[in-house]
Amino acid sequence: MTYYSNANPDLLAKIPVTAKRVLEIGCGTGGFARAYRDINPSAEYWGVELFPEAAQEARGVLNQVVLGSIEDAAVLAELDARRGDRRFDVLIFGDVLEHLLDPWRVLETLRERMEPGAVVAVCIPNVGHWSLVREQLLGRWNYADAGLLDRTHLRFFSRDTAVDMLSRAGWTPLDADPRVLWPEKTEAAVKALTPAALAFGGDAEKARRDLSAFQWVLRGVNGPLPSRLAVAALGMKKVGGVTEARVDHPMAALASLPSVHASWGAGTVTLPSGSAPGVFVLHRQFLNGDALTGHVEGLIQKGWTIVSDMDDDPHHWPGYVDSDFRAFRGVHAVTVSTPAMAEMMRQWNPNLAIFPNAAARLPDVPATTPKAGARMRLFFGALNRENDWGPVRDQIMALAVAHADRIEWVVVHDQAFFDALPAEAAKTFHPTLPHPKFMSALAGCDIALLPLSDTPFNRLKSDLKLVECASAGVVPVCSRLIYADDPAHADFAVFAQTPADWHQALLGLIASPDEVRRRRDLGRAHVAAHRMHAQDAARREAFYRDIVARRDDLEVQRQARLAAMTPRLPETV
């Protein structure tokens, strides 16, 4: 059942995160549905599956599963009977259309059951892939149990014929992107085969594209194409999950929408091709150097609307202070993560929006508590928190000694904290991890320590670490500062104020797996209902569209702010 449990990441990225009701044809055992609902937990997910064993397993994941072939009139009738007058806003075919007798008719028939503006997303093998061209040049066309020449394939498509199939079924084609496997082999094969395409009058760029794609991921819209907003985001060098939280994850959510054409990167970014100027987001960029400032001014001259995004106190970095906060004065608008940050930012730019940090997906977590064996796993992993855990060091270390046989420690990044743990403690250390590995390590734990001292810098931090813990099924023991701002957090987090509170809170959880399980379930439910990027994507798009519509007025305001800035004179000795 492995094949039927897979979730194609390229297809998954094309499914709008805002979907309310999804229909997947060929849902397998529910692997793709599970992956999507980890991103958009509120979605109602339906499936049609041919194989009884797979369908039975899928029923544990999906809201509704209809057994049989979608080309069977009885199956379609059962689908209609179950849905009543409800329509779907996303239709998914993952490696299915090539197995159908009449995929054109199926696409047309199901479109009648979709909402206006609904999206169809398709992954389909490419008959023009270099591996098949090579085999034909060698006189071979051998069917197999899987792959491009799966013996159950009844139809074969190139990019152009797949796009045409959507059009003939009444869908308006939106995009068609290649899935490229084995890059090194592909590069060598394309280099060898492109001259042949040119010899027959082909185009080199098109030949490279069509020969490289193992599969095509296509989307169409039920009705006219929406006006597409171009969004580009430039993030800082990745460290500690900050760029992922403020750039990668919200941009990926936006990019899934058919009305947005988004691109993003850390250190560099390529503007979305073929789109009118839209929004350019600068995350934690100082705008204190000629190169980047000149580039931004050039984008403004071309019609781009510039947004600065910030989620920490900018006074912490001389680059902001010494430039008189040009990063916020010299742009059209600002986005931040908390109301406290918004209050500070208004002195430099009144055009702003608050987008709280959120979870991109709910990680897979073990169902047991403790998650691994008999020991509770305690997690500590944060950057630059030595001054925060120092005041409660004695209580934590005393607990580690007294309950060394009941606790296992997982520490990320903070070597000093790890070294302070007693030698008899079961403990594992990881250096600074990329965010996916960080979340994987976190998701294997039961309890996390989130201490924050009351400092001006910490008062402006967000509750991102608490959200990450709750999404991963980890109970946070945390300071009241920041983390208690939302009263709902008290349902699943345990707050500790004094050193004695920390000792008692940890001791109480270690002694009660049932309480840990209760709080972890409440935390996951809270994030699923309130703190997912899927829930903020539409509001973020609306904000970006609003500032683009008001760009001329915002540019007048920006110029006035720049003119009023106090010139910085060079220091004299």
Phi and psi in degrees as a GROMACS rama.xvg file:
@    title "Ramachandran Plot"
@    xaxis  label "Phi"
@    yaxis  label "Psi"
@TYPE xy
-58.9468  -45.7476  THR-2
-57.3407  -40.8748  TYR-3
-79.1729  -5.24666  TYR-4
-102.513  -6.09536  SER-5
-70.443  152.666  ASN-6
-124.88  108.431  ALA-7
-65.7237  112.336  ASN-8
-66.1575  -31.3998  PRO-9
-71.5144  -37.514  ASP-10
-70.6484  -40.7983  LEU-11
-58.4883  -38.6174  LEU-12
-66.438  -16.9259  ALA-13
-96.4956  -1.24822  LYS-14
-88.933  119.961  ILE-15
-53.3813  127.862  PRO-16
-72.3934  -9.18931  VAL-17
-95.3729  5.96337  THR-18
-60.9167  140.66  ALA-19
-99.1298  -35.2088  LYS-20
-141.368  120.278  ARG-21
-115.456  140.597  VAL-22
-123.286  120.559  LEU-23
-112.731  125.29  GLU-24
-93.3946  120.883  ILE-25
81.8732  57.1722  GLY-26
-79.3278  -5.1153  CYS-27
58.4187  -139.111  GLY-28
-88.3693  3.27057  THR-29
99.3801  12.0299  GLY-30
-61.5647  -44.1851  GLY-31
-69.5331  -40.9529  PHE-32
-60.7321  -42.5577  ALA-33
-62.3682  -43.5387  ARG-34
-63.8742  -39.5513  ALA-35
-69.8443  -40.7295  TYR-36
-72.8524  -16.8048  ARG-37
-69.372  -24.0948  ASP-38
-91.5596  -40.6891  ILE-39
-128.841  79.3583  ASN-40
-63.8849  -20.8793  PRO-41
-84.5489  -4.92909  SER-42
-69.0948  142.681  ALA-43
-90.4968  123.817  GLU-44
-120.737  123.17  TYR-45
-115.105  154.077  TRP-46
-145.668  156.126  GLY-47
-122.597  129.035  VAL-48
-137.494  134.71  GLU-49
-76.3192  -35.8233  LEU-50
-98.2373  125.921  PHE-51
-59.152  -42.4555  PRO-52
-64.2527  -43.9637  GLU-53
-65.45  -41.8002  ALA-54
-61.7416  -38.8731  ALA-55
-62.6361  -42.4712  GLN-56
-67.9994  -37.7658  GLU-57
-63.2666  -28.0106  ALA-58
-63.6127  -19.0121  ARG-59
-80.158  -6.09845  GLY-60
-118.468  -42.7603  VAL-61
-90.158  161.237  LEU-62
-72.2705  -39.8469  ASN-63
-143.315  137.381  GLN-64
-131.635  125.228  VAL-65
-103.42  128.827  VAL-66
-90.4488  131.407  LEU-67
131.764  -176.076  GLY-68
-87.1988  135.891  SER-69
-67.0724  -15.4092  ILE-70
-84.9592  -3.20582  GLU-71
-87.6983  124.646  ASP-72
-58.8541  -34.7267  ALA-73
-66.6804  -35.8089  ALA-74
-67.7913  -43.4593  VAL-75
-63.5878  -38.0299  LEU-76
-65.5886  -39.2133  ALA-77
-66.1831  -40.7516  GLU-78
-58.7521  -44.8568  LEU-79
-65.3406  -38.7985  ASP-80
-65.0616  -37.9796  ALA-81
-73.6954  -37.5241  ARG-82
-82.6407  -21.4273  ARG-83
63.0646  -126.756  GLY-84
-95.3023  8.15718  ASP-85
-77.7351  139.563  ARG-86
-114.887  164.232  ARG-87
-102.187  152.579  PHE-88
-112.226  -0.596885  ASP-89
-142.589  136.574  VAL-90
-123.901  128.135  LEU-91
-122.47  132.91  ILE-92
-127.27  104.135  PHE-93
-100.945  102.03  GLY-94
54.6103  50.7405  ASP-95
-124.152  -42.4205  VAL-96
-58.1454  -32.4433  LEU-97
-69.8555  -12.2808  GLU-98
-93.2123  -4.80494  HIS-99
-95.3567  151.604  LEU-100
-69.9266  -41.8935  LEU-101
-135.514  74.1078  ASP-102
-62.4748  -29.4542  PRO-103
-61.4634  -44.4716  TRP-104
-67.5118  -40.2599  ARG-105
-62.1799  -44.9785  VAL-106
-61.4104  -39.7821  LEU-107
-69.7233  -43.6305  GLU-108
-64.7071  -44.453  THR-109
-72.0411  -27.2568  LEU-110
-60.237  -30.3289  ARG-111
-67.9507  -13.7804  GLU-112
-106.215  14.1872  ARG-113
-109.829  152.766  MET-114
-67.9414  152.93  GLU-115
-58.2555  135.737  PRO-116
82.7755  1.34729  GLY-117
-64.2579  159.252  ALA-118
-112.838  135.223  VAL-119
-105.553  133.011  VAL-120
-122.735  129.501  ALA-121
-132.034  135.31  VAL-122
-115.075  128.634  CYS-123
-143.755  139.326  ILE-124
-63.3993  151.345  PRO-125
-102.429  112.9  ASN-126
-68.0878  -16.1084  VAL-127
-95.6129  11.2908  GLY-128
-60.8699  146.186  HIS-129
-56.0386  -32.2513  TRP-130
-65.4402  -35.6223  SER-131
-75.5899  -37.6272  LEU-132
-61.9466  -44.0936  VAL-133
-58.908  -46.7156  ARG-134
-62.1317  -38.6414  GLU-135
-68.636  -36.8784  GLN-136
-63.1811  -27.1062  LEU-137
-94.2222  6.41011  LEU-138
81.1871  23.3206  GLY-139
-120.865  143.266  ARG-140
-151.099  82.0244  TRP-141
-106.989  118.934  ASN-142
-69.3327  153.943  TYR-143
-139.474  178.411  ALA-144
-78.5783  -17.7786  ASP-145
-157.371  168.281  ALA-146
99.301  -163.946  GLY-147
-64.2153  -29.0801  LEU-148
-111.349  38.3263  LEU-149
-51.0653  128.987  ASP-150
-65.3404  -13.1071  ARG-151
-90.1155  -1.95915  THR-152
-72.3875  130.016  HIS-153
-105.81  -20.0718  LEU-154
-131.547  151.444  ARG-155
-132.015  138.394  PHE-156
-135.3  142.309  PHE-157
-93.6043  178.112  SER-158
-60.475  -46.9741  ARG-159
-64.3697  -40.8996  ASP-160
-74.4764  -28.4451  THR-161
-69.1755  -42.3734  ALA-162
-62.6336  -41.8699  VAL-163
-63.3762  -35.2746  ASP-164
-61.2286  -43.1134  MET-165
-60.6252  -45.0013  LEU-166
-62.0353  -44.1734  SER-167
-65.5085  -25.5797  ARG-168
-87.6017  3.74713  ALA-169
94.2987  0.81014  GLY-170
-85.0363  147.26  TRP-171
-94.2678  113.589  THR-172
-59.43  136.76  PRO-173
-108.612  -53.7811  LEU-174
-155.431  161.632  ASP-175
-147.737  107.25  ALA-176
-114.245  144.905  ASP-177
-83.2648  146.067  PRO-178
-101.789  115.767  ARG-179
-105.768  118.933  VAL-180
-107.194  157.448  LEU-181
49.8915  65.9082  TRP-182
-54.4697  -41.331  PRO-183
-67.5985  -46.4683  GLU-184
-62.2233  -40.1853  LYS-185
-62.1743  -44.6426  THR-186
-59.967  -44.4579  GLU-187
-64.9333  -42.1579  ALA-188
-67.5794  -42.6623  ALA-189
-63.0621  -40.4061  VAL-190
-61.335  -36.0616  LYS-191
-76.6083  -33.2503  ALA-192
-93.8743  -21.8732  LEU-193
-58.8867  -41.34  THR-194
-56.6183  -34.3325  PRO-195
-66.0749  -41.3335  ALA-196
-62.4271  -40.7307  ALA-197
-66.3484  -35.5505  LEU-198
-64.2911  -26.4989  ALA-199
-95.3603  13.2857  PHE-200
89.0746  13.0259  GLY-201
-78.7332  172.663  GLY-202
-100.69  134.359  ASP-203
-62.8067  -44.2862  ALA-204
-66.0472  -42.3399  GLU-205
-66.6009  -39.5884  LYS-206
-62.5511  -43.88  ALA-207
-60.5231  -45.4821  ARG-208
-60.8455  -48.4919  ARG-209
-74.0297  -32.755  ASP-210
-74.6064  -28.0839  LEU-211
-78.5917  -30.3411  SER-212
-74.3352  119.653  ALA-213
-75.4603  -39.7022  PHE-214
-139.424  162.613  GLN-215
-111.436  137.005  TRP-216
-109.179  113.558  VAL-217
-117.621  152.427  LEU-218
-134.458  147.126  ARG-219
-135.65  163.892  GLY-220
-120.957  141.565  VAL-221
-83.7877  86.1013  ASN-222
125.516  -166.316  GLY-223
-67.6983  151.841  PRO-224
-65.1857  139.573  LEU-225
-72.2284  157.958  PRO-226
-67.0021  121.279  SER-227
-93.3613  128.043  ARG-228
-92.8299  126.96  LEU-229
-85.0885  129.812  ALA-230
-133.532  128.694  VAL-231
-125.605  143.158  ALA-232
-134.69  129.777  ALA-233
-107.483  113.997  LEU-234
-99.7513  165.27  GLY-235
-78.6371  168.988  MET-236
-55.0352  136.43  LYS-237
-73.8798  126.898  LYS-238
-158.665  129.628  VAL-239
69.4079  15.659  GLY-240
77.811  7.88095  GLY-241
-71.2519  -47.0618  VAL-242
-65.1244  -38.3046  THR-243
-60.0979  -44.9752  GLU-244
-67.0883  -36.1901  ALA-245
-102.931  -15.3569  ARG-246
-123.962  -66.386  VAL-247
-57.0251  -51.4456  ASP-248
-70.9228  -47.1959  HIS-249
-67.0287  -33.1677  PRO-250
-70.1232  -37.7092  MET-251
-62.936  -39.0083  ALA-252
-63.5084  -44.2434  ALA-253
-63.1814  -41.826  LEU-254
-63.557  -22.2527  ALA-255
-73.0774  -17.3283  SER-256
-80.5328  138.401  LEU-257
-67.4776  -15.6944  PRO-258
-93.1846  3.47761  SER-259
-128.685  137.699  VAL-260
-117.57  103.185  HIS-261
-117.171  147.925  ALA-262
-142.069  152.35  SER-263
-157.999  162.275  TRP-264
-169.011  167.389  GLY-265
-108.024  113.324  ALA-266
92.4612  -30.7876  GLY-267
-155.283  155.861  THR-268
-152.062  143.683  VAL-269
-99.3879  130.386  THR-270
-64.9549  144.602  LEU-271
-56.4596  130.952  PRO-272
-82.86  148.239  SER-273
72.298  16.5822  GLY-274
-120.782  150.856  SER-275
-68.3899  155.668  ALA-276
-54.0114  137.024  PRO-277
-129.838  -118.428  GLY-278
-113.218  132.864  VAL-279
-116.837  118.429  PHE-280
-101.84  130.492  VAL-281
-109.976  115.018  LEU-282
-100.004  117.467  HIS-283
54.4183  43.0858  ARG-284
-104.653  131.716  GLN-285
-73.1292  -30.2849  PHE-286
53.8695  41.5849  LEU-287
-115.097  9.48667  ASN-288
-122.784  153.205  GLY-289
-63.4517  -36.8149  ASP-290
-64.7984  -56.524  ALA-291
-69.4347  -39.5857  LEU-292
-60.3779  -42.9643  THR-293
-64.2123  -38.8947  GLY-294
-64.1759  -43.6508  HIS-295
-63.69  -43.1472  VAL-296
-62.8089  -34.9868  GLU-297
-65.8443  -39.5237  GLY-298
-63.3717  -39.6239  LEU-299
-63.4915  -40.4298  ILE-300
-61.9725  -28.7685  GLN-301
-85.3118  -4.02081  LYS-302
108.227  4.35614  GLY-303
-77.6991  147.643  TRP-304
-100.637  125.191  THR-305
-102.843  132.399  ILE-306
-124.327  133.713  VAL-307
-99.4861  135.927  SER-308
-115.944  133.64  ASP-309
-144.717  139.073  MET-310
-133.758  20.2601  ASP-311
-146.624  164.501  ASP-312
-64.1306  114.226  ASP-313
-67.6634  -17.4999  PRO-314
-63.0726  -15.657  HIS-315
-69.9577  -21.3083  HIS-316
-115.843  122.677  TRP-317
-57.0202  -28.3218  PRO-318
-58.6529  -35.8745  GLY-319
-76.1612  -47.5042  TYR-320
-63.8417  -48.3003  VAL-321
-66.4319  -23.2756  ASP-322
-94.7906  12.5568  SER-323
56.9307  35.3448  ASP-324
58.5033  40.9126  PHE-325
-60.5155  -28.6942  ARG-326
-56.75  -24.3577  ALA-327
-110.453  -31.4418  PHE-328
-74.1591  -35.7325  ARG-329
-92.1522  19.5609  GLY-330
-125.663  171.139  VAL-331
-79.0212  -33.0446  HIS-332
-155.848  167.546  ALA-333
-133.223  142.623  VAL-334
-121.202  142.403  THR-335
-137.339  175.762  VAL-336
-103.315  -16.9628  SER-337
-140.675  158.179  THR-338
-60.8114  -35.844  PRO-339
-63.3907  -40.1505  ALA-340
-65.5184  -38.4008  MET-341
-63.1009  -41.0023  ALA-342
-61.5457  -39.9273  GLU-343
-67.7897  -43.4126  MET-344
-66.0782  -28.276  MET-345
-60.5041  -23.0214  ARG-346
-69.2941  -21.1353  GLN-347
-107.296  -26.1662  TRP-348
-160.777  116.945  ASN-349
-81.1353  -8.64777  PRO-350
-93.333  95.3298  ASN-351
-147.656  165.445  LEU-352
-141.973  148.818  ALA-353
-102.305  120.45  ILE-354
-121.501  98.4653  PHE-355
-58.9206  149.071  PRO-356
-62.523  148.432  ASN-357
-148.411  176.572  ALA-358
-96.1905  137.707  ALA-359
-77.8728  -34.2789  ALA-360
-156.854  163.189  ARG-361
-93.1981  113.998  LEU-362
-64.8829  154.639  PRO-363
-68.2877  134.357  ASP-364
-134.266  147.213  VAL-365
-60.5316  147.914  PRO-366
-81.6834  -18.4399  ALA-367
-82.8047  159.271  THR-368
-136.343  117.181  THR-369
-62.0355  158.685  PRO-370
-73.4886  -26.5342  LYS-371
-133.405  100.905  ALA-372
70.0681  -150.598  GLY-373
-90.1309  -17.2929  ALA-374
-87.8686  142.18  ARG-375
-76.4052  133.964  MET-376
-96.5196  123.999  ARG-377
-106.637  130.443  LEU-378
-108.376  136.842  PHE-379
-138.365  121.793  PHE-380
-160.488  101.978  GLY-381
-156.967  157.043  ALA-382
-89.7014  137.072  LEU-383
56.8221  47.4482  ASN-384
-113.227  16.9473  ARG-385
-57.7316  -40.5553  GLU-386
-73.1128  -15.0375  ASN-387
-88.0152  -38.6901  ASP-388
-90.2413  -13.6615  TRP-389
-54.8307  -46.6184  GLY-390
-63.0062  -20.7183  PRO-391
-113.083  15.255  VAL-392
-56.9078  -47.8813  ARG-393
-61.168  -41.3787  ASP-394
-67.2809  -41.1553  GLN-395
-65.6748  -44.7979  ILE-396
-69.4818  -34.9659  MET-397
-63.0141  -40.0893  ALA-398
-63.812  -40.9194  LEU-399
-63.1048  -35.3715  ALA-400
-74.3195  -48.0305  VAL-401
-66.8632  -27.7504  ALA-402
-124.894  37.6564  HIS-403
-60.2816  -26.735  ALA-404
-83.7399  -6.49838  ASP-405
-117.042  -6.49437  ARG-406
-126.556  140.792  ILE-407
-123.11  130.752  GLU-408
-101.291  137.596  TRP-409
-122.505  117.35  VAL-410
-120.236  130.77  VAL-411
-117.084  128.862  VAL-412
78.9892  -46.0291  HIS-413
-85.0031  91.3476  ASP-414
-64.4998  -34.6636  GLN-415
-64.9858  -41.4686  ALA-416
-63.7461  -44.0197  PHE-417
-61.5279  -45.437  PHE-418
-66.5815  -28.6713  ASP-419
-72.6778  -22.1358  ALA-420
-65.3034  142.823  LEU-421
-63.1037  153.692  PRO-422
-61.7025  -31.585  ALA-423
-77.6943  -7.33721  GLU-424
-74.349  142.468  ALA-425
-77.7334  118.726  ALA-426
-149.557  146.49  LYS-427
-129.142  134.432  THR-428
-114.653  136.733  PHE-429
-122.212  134.717  HIS-430
-66.3105  178.496  PRO-431
-52.0659  126.959  THR-432
-107.108  147.894  LEU-433
-58.2399  152.285  PRO-434
-56.3592  -43.0079  HIS-435
-59.5636  -39.8951  PRO-436
-72.7547  -34.2352  LYS-437
-59.456  -47.5569  PHE-438
-66.2423  -33.601  MET-439
-66.1183  -42.9841  SER-440
-64.242  -41.6451  ALA-441
-63.5437  -43.4802  LEU-442
-66.4615  -15.5449  ALA-443
-88.3194  2.88348  GLY-444
-108.06  171.065  CYS-445
-110.357  -36.9139  ASP-446
-135.003  144.265  ILE-447
-128.347  147.754  ALA-448
-101.088  124.637  LEU-449
-128.527  72.155  LEU-450
-82.1542  141.026  PRO-451
-139.61  121.985  LEU-452
-75.8246  153.912  SER-453
-81.6866  94.3155  ASP-454
-129.834  158.578  THR-455
-55.1386  -39.7261  PRO-456
-65.2394  -46.8901  PHE-457
-66.5497  -29.1838  ASN-458
-63.9143  -20.5315  ARG-459
-101.611  5.52636  LEU-460
-75.7243  164.152  LYS-461
-98.1739  174.911  SER-462
-95.283  29.0358  ASP-463
-54.8417  -44.5668  LEU-464
-63.2632  -36.7482  LYS-465
-64.7103  -42.4145  LEU-466
-62.3275  -43.1759  VAL-467
-61.892  -43.2666  GLU-468
-61.3039  -50.3156  CYS-469
-61.8271  -40.0432  ALA-470
-63.8254  -30.9661  SER-471
-90.6523  8.00331  ALA-472
70.2838  34.7342  GLY-473
-116.109  133.111  VAL-474
-83.7422  117.962  VAL-475
-84.0479  130.19  PRO-476
-102.095  116.508  VAL-477
-143.461  162.192  CYS-478
-68.7519  156.669  SER-479
-71.9112  -29.7659  ARG-480
-56.0488  128.244  LEU-481
70.7251  -53.923  ILE-482
-71.9558  -22.3993  TYR-483
-94.0824  2.82832  ALA-484
-61.0069  -35.8136  ASP-485
-94.4324  114.698  ASP-486
-57.2796  -26.3305  PRO-487
-64.3804  -23.5878  ALA-488
-65.4569  -24.0384  HIS-489
-65.4027  -18.5892  ALA-490
-68.4407  -29.5162  ASP-491
-126.838  -25.4537  PHE-492
-87.3148  157.602  ALA-493
-115.077  119.089  VAL-494
-91.3856  141.213  PHE-495
-133.35  126.453  ALA-496
-103.48  -55.9281  GLN-497
-94.0913  163.888  THR-498
-54.4784  -38.3922  PRO-499
-64.36  -35.4393  ALA-500
-59.2046  -41.4806  ASP-501
-63.1301  -46.0683  TRP-502
-61.2083  -45.1814  HIS-503
-68.8352  -39.7984  GLN-504
-63.2093  -45.9045  ALA-505
-66.7814  -42.1364  LEU-506
-62.3193  -41.6318  LEU-507
-63.6503  -39.8462  GLY-508
-72.0499  -40.8937  LEU-509
-59.8151  -34.8477  ILE-510
-83.2312  -6.37932  ALA-511
-135.49  83.993  SER-512
-56.7953  -34.0182  PRO-513
-64.0873  -39.5984  ASP-514
-68.58  -37.7559  GLU-515
-61.706  -45.0281  VAL-516
-62.9483  -41.7974  ARG-517
-62.6926  -45.2356  ARG-518
-71.467  -35.8226  ARG-519
-64.517  -39.5281  ARG-520
-66.8911  -39.4282  ASP-521
-66.055  -38.8019  LEU-522
-65.032  -44.8761  GLY-523
-60.8157  -42.4812  ARG-524
-65.0933  -37.9031  ALA-525
-63.9369  -47.4337  HIS-526
-63.6386  -43.6102  VAL-527
-58.8608  -35.4973  ALA-528
-88.4555  -25.1648  ALA-529
-133.671  -18.837  HIS-530
-130.197  50.0443  ARG-531
-112.82  144.412  MET-532
-60.723  -28.3046  HIS-533
-58.9989  -31.406  ALA-534
-79.5112  -17.9908  GLN-535
-104.654  -7.03641  ASP-536
-61.4333  -44.9466  ALA-537
-65.1992  -39.3002  ALA-538
-68.2715  -37.404  ARG-539
-65.1308  -44.278  ARG-540
-60.3182  -42.4168  GLU-541
-61.9528  -40.1463  ALA-542
-64.524  -45.817  PHE-543
-61.9398  -42.015  TYR-544
-65.2991  -35.998  ARG-545
-64.39  -45.3047  ASP-546
-72.4218  -28.7174  ILE-547
-65.2256  -41.5695  VAL-548
-64.8895  -30.5876  ALA-549
-101.069  18.347  ARG-550
-59.0911  -41.0734  ARG-551
-60.4132  -43.9919  ASP-552
-67.6891  -40.1971  ASP-553
-65.5607  -31.2461  LEU-554
-69.7483  -37.6682  GLU-555
-61.6108  -44.2354  VAL-556
-63.096  -40.7851  GLN-557
-62.5256  -44.9877  ARG-558
-62.5726  -37.5609  GLN-559
-65.9826  -39.6347  ALA-560
-65.1563  -41.6202  ARG-561
-64.3134  -40.6646  LEU-562
-65.3794  -29.2003  ALA-563
-87.3239  -6.54923  ALA-564
-65.0971  141.937  MET-565
-77.2314  122.161  THR-566
-60.3978  140.378  PRO-567
-94.5314  114.175  ARG-568
-86.2276  146.341  LEU-569
-66.4608  144.466  PRO-570
-69.907  144.935  GLU-571
-110.411  148.699  THR-572
